[in-house]
Amino acid sequence: MRLCALRYAEERLGAEALEAARLCQALHVLQVARRSNELYLQGGDAILEGLALLDRILPHLSAAVEWAGEALTPDPLSRPPS
């Protein structure tokens, strides 16, 4: 399902715009994850608030990490022959 949605988005937006959107999403999710950690570290009732926030964004965080790994891993087939 996710792959189909990404292909559809790429067709509608173009590869460059899709990558820009994915980068914005990844940065946003990272910012929310940092906030979750700040809440957790405050202790007390904020621990549960931080964990609840992390629970809500976890699928998005996983997708952002996966995308970043793909974006940073060079494609061996795209390298010029040596």
TILOVO-697199 format. One record per residue: residue number from 1; chain; x, y, z of N, C-alpha, C in turn. Coordinates in nm, 3 decimals, decimal comma, always signed. Example, Ala and Ser with C-alpha at 12.3 -4.5 7.8 and 13.67 -1.06 7.14 Angstrom:
2
  pos  unit     n.c1     n.c2     n.c3    ca.c1    ca.c2    ca.c3     c.c1     c.c2     c.c3
    1     A   +1,319   -0,569   +0,780   +1,230   -0,450   +0,780   +1,320   -0,330   +0,780
    2     A   +1,285   -0,225   +0,708   +1,367   -0,106   +0,714   +1,290   +0,003   +0,787
//
This chain:
82
  pos  unit     n.c1     n.c2     n.c3    ca.c1    ca.c2    ca.c3     c.c1     c.c2     c.c3
    1     A   +0,082   -0,119   +0,000   +0,000   +0,000   +0,000   +0,087   +0,125   +0,000
    2     A   +0,186   +0,127   +0,091   +0,273   +0,245   +0,101   +0,348   +0,267   -0,030
    3     A   +0,397   +0,159   -0,091   +0,470   +0,170   -0,216   +0,380   +0,225   -0,327
    4     A   +0,257   +0,181   -0,330   +0,162   +0,233   -0,430   +0,138   +0,382   -0,409
    5     A   +0,123   +0,422   -0,284   +0,101   +0,564   -0,255   +0,223   +0,647   -0,295
    6     A   +0,343   +0,595   -0,272   +0,464   +0,668   -0,310   +0,476   +0,679   -0,461
    7     A   +0,443   +0,574   -0,532   +0,449   +0,579   -0,678   +0,348   +0,680   -0,733
    8     A   +0,229   +0,679   -0,675   +0,126   +0,775   -0,717   +0,174   +0,918   -0,691
    9     A   +0,228   +0,941   -0,572   +0,277   +1,075   -0,537   +0,390   +1,118   -0,630
   10     A   +0,478   +1,026   -0,662   +0,589   +1,060   -0,752   +0,537   +1,096   -0,891
   11     A   +0,436   +1,023   -0,938   +0,378   +1,054   -1,068   +0,312   +1,192   -1,067
   12     A   +0,247   +1,226   -0,958   +0,176   +1,354   -0,949   +0,270   +1,471   -0,921
   13     A   +0,370   +1,449   -0,835   +0,459   +1,557   -0,792   +0,589   +1,564   -0,871
   14     A   +0,636   +1,450   -0,915   +0,769   +1,441   -0,971   +0,865   +1,396   -0,862
   15     A   +0,972   +1,331   -0,901   +1,065   +1,272   -0,805   +1,128   +1,376   -0,713
   16     A   +1,165   +1,490   -0,768   +1,232   +1,593   -0,687   +1,138   +1,651   -0,580
   17     A   +1,016   +1,680   -0,619   +0,919   +1,735   -0,523   +0,883   +1,631   -0,418
   18     A   +0,874   +1,505   -0,458   +0,844   +1,399   -0,363   +0,955   +1,387   -0,259
   19     A   +1,080   +1,392   -0,303   +1,192   +1,385   -0,209   +1,193   +1,505   -0,114
   20     A   +1,159   +1,622   -0,165   +1,152   +1,742   -0,079   +1,042   +1,726   +0,025
   21     A   +0,929   +1,670   -0,016   +0,818   +1,648   +0,078   +0,857   +1,545   +0,183
   22     A   +0,926   +1,441   +0,141   +0,968   +1,338   +0,237   +1,071   +1,393   +0,335
   23     A   +1,158   +1,481   +0,288   +1,255   +1,544   +0,378   +1,184   +1,631   +0,480
   24     A   +1,088   +1,711   +0,435   +1,011   +1,795   +0,528   +0,940   +1,709   +0,632
   25     A   +0,880   +1,600   +0,588   +0,810   +1,511   +0,680   +0,908   +1,451   +0,781
   26     A   +1,024   +1,407   +0,734   +1,124   +1,348   +0,823   +1,172   +1,450   +0,926
   27     A   +1,195   +1,573   +0,885   +1,238   +1,676   +0,979   +1,131   +1,708   +1,082
   28     A   +1,008   +1,710   +1,038   +0,897   +1,736   +1,130   +0,886   +1,623   +1,234
   29     A   +0,892   +1,500   +1,188   +0,882   +1,386   +1,278   +0,998   +1,387   +1,377
   30     A   +1,116   +1,422   +1,332   +1,231   +1,430   +1,422   +1,207   +1,536   +1,529
   31     A   +1,151   +1,648   +1,490   +1,121   +1,755   +1,586   +1,020   +1,706   +1,691
   32     A   +0,918   +1,635   +1,648   +0,818   +1,582   +1,740   +0,880   +1,476   +1,832
   33     A   +0,969   +1,393   +1,777   +1,037   +1,292   +1,859   +1,124   +1,358   +1,965
   34     A   +1,189   +1,466   +1,930   +1,269   +1,539   +2,029   +1,180   +1,594   +2,140
   35     A   +1,064   +1,646   +2,102   +0,969   +1,696   +2,203   +0,923   +1,583   +2,294
   36     A   +0,898   +1,469   +2,236   +0,859   +1,351   +2,314   +0,967   +1,317   +2,416
   37     A   +1,091   +1,321   +2,374   +1,203   +1,292   +2,464   +1,214   +1,397   +2,575
   38     A   +1,194   +1,524   +2,541   +1,199   +1,630   +2,642   +1,093   +1,607   +2,750
   39     A   +0,973   +1,573   +2,706   +0,866   +1,546   +2,801   +0,902   +1,428   +2,891
   40     A   +0,952   +1,323   +2,830   +0,990   +1,203   +2,906   +1,094   +1,236   +3,012
   41     A   +1,192   +1,316   +2,974   +1,300   +1,350   +3,067   +1,256   +1,442   +3,180
   42     A   +1,143   +1,511   +3,162   +1,092   +1,596   +3,268   +1,044   +1,514   +3,388
   43     A   +1,006   +1,391   +3,362   +0,959   +1,304   +3,470   +0,815   +1,331   +3,507
   44     A   +0,770   +1,265   +3,611   +0,633   +1,282   +3,660   +0,530   +1,249   +3,555
   45     A   +0,423   +1,329   +3,552   +0,315   +1,308   +3,455   +0,361   +1,329   +3,311
   46     A   +0,468   +1,404   +3,293   +0,518   +1,431   +3,158   +0,572   +1,304   +3,092
   47     A   +0,612   +1,205   +3,172   +0,662   +1,079   +3,114   +0,554   +1,015   +3,028
   48     A   +0,434   +1,003   +3,083   +0,324   +0,942   +3,006   +0,287   +1,025   +2,885
   49     A   +0,292   +1,156   +2,897   +0,264   +1,243   +2,784   +0,367   +1,223   +2,673
   50     A   +0,495   +1,215   +2,713   +0,602   +1,191   +2,615   +0,589   +1,056   +2,546
   51     A   +0,555   +0,953   +2,624   +0,539   +0,820   +2,566   +0,417   +0,814   +2,474
   52     A   +0,310   +0,882   +2,512   +0,190   +0,885   +2,426   +0,221   +0,956   +2,294
   53     A   +0,297   +1,063   +2,302   +0,335   +1,135   +2,180   +0,422   +1,046   +2,091
   54     A   +0,517   +0,978   +2,150   +0,602   +0,887   +2,073   +0,519   +0,776   +2,010
   55     A   +0,424   +0,723   +2,085   +0,339   +0,617   +2,033   +0,262   +0,663   +1,910
   56     A   +0,215   +0,788   +1,911   +0,139   +0,841   +1,797   +0,226   +0,861   +1,673
   57     A   +0,351   +0,897   +1,692   +0,435   +0,927   +1,575   +0,524   +0,810   +1,533
   58     A   +0,524   +0,701   +1,608   +0,616   +0,592   +1,581   +0,611   +0,540   +1,437
   59     A   +0,493   +0,517   +1,378   +0,493   +0,471   +1,238   +0,558   +0,573   +1,144
   60     A   +0,537   +0,701   +1,171   +0,595   +0,806   +1,088   +0,747   +0,814   +1,109
   61     A   +0,788   +0,795   +1,233   +0,931   +0,795   +1,264   +1,000   +0,678   +1,195
   62     A   +0,938   +0,562   +1,199   +0,995   +0,444   +1,131   +1,008   +0,468   +0,981
   63     A   +0,905   +0,528   +0,921   +0,910   +0,557   +0,778   +1,018   +0,659   +0,746
   64     A   +1,035   +0,759   +0,833   +1,139   +0,861   +0,811   +1,278   +0,800   +0,820
   65     A   +1,298   +0,711   +0,916   +1,429   +0,645   +0,930   +1,456   +0,557   +0,808
   66     A   +1,355   +0,485   +0,763   +1,371   +0,401   +0,644   +1,406   +0,486   +0,522
   67     A   +1,334   +0,597   +0,504   +1,361   +0,685   +0,390   +1,504   +0,742   +0,398
   68     A   +1,543   +0,786   +0,518   +1,677   +0,844   +0,534   +1,783   +0,740   +0,501
   69     A   +1,762   +0,617   +0,544   +1,858   +0,511   +0,512   +1,869   +0,488   +0,362
   70     A   +1,755   +0,491   +0,295   +1,755   +0,474   +0,149   +1,822   +0,593   +0,081
   71     A   +1,794   +0,713   +0,131   +1,847   +0,834   +0,070   +1,998   +0,844   +0,089
   72     A   +2,050   +0,790   +0,199   +2,193   +0,801   +0,229   +2,275   +0,684   +0,178
   73     A   +2,208   +0,576   +0,140   +2,279   +0,458   +0,090   +2,297   +0,472   -0,060
   74     A   +2,423   +0,478   -0,103   +2,445   +0,492   -0,247   +2,400   +0,368   -0,323
   75     A   +2,344   +0,389   -0,439   +2,303   +0,280   -0,525   +2,426   +0,231   -0,601
   76     A   +2,469   +0,106   -0,578   +2,591   +0,058   -0,644   +2,580   +0,057   -0,796
   77     A   +2,459   +0,051   -0,848   +2,441   +0,048   -0,993   +2,453   +0,185   -1,056
   78     A   +2,444   +0,291   -0,974   +2,452   +0,426   -1,029   +2,595   +0,480   -1,035
   79     A   +2,689   +0,405   -0,977   +2,829   +0,449   -0,979   +2,891   +0,425   -1,116
   80     A   +2,974   +0,517   -1,159   +3,044   +0,492   -1,287   +3,142   +0,375   -1,272
   81     A   +3,163   +0,301   -1,378   +3,258   +0,188   -1,369   +3,398   +0,238   -1,340
   82     A   +3,472   +0,160   -1,261   +3,610   +0,202   -1,229   +3,711   +0,135   -1,318
//
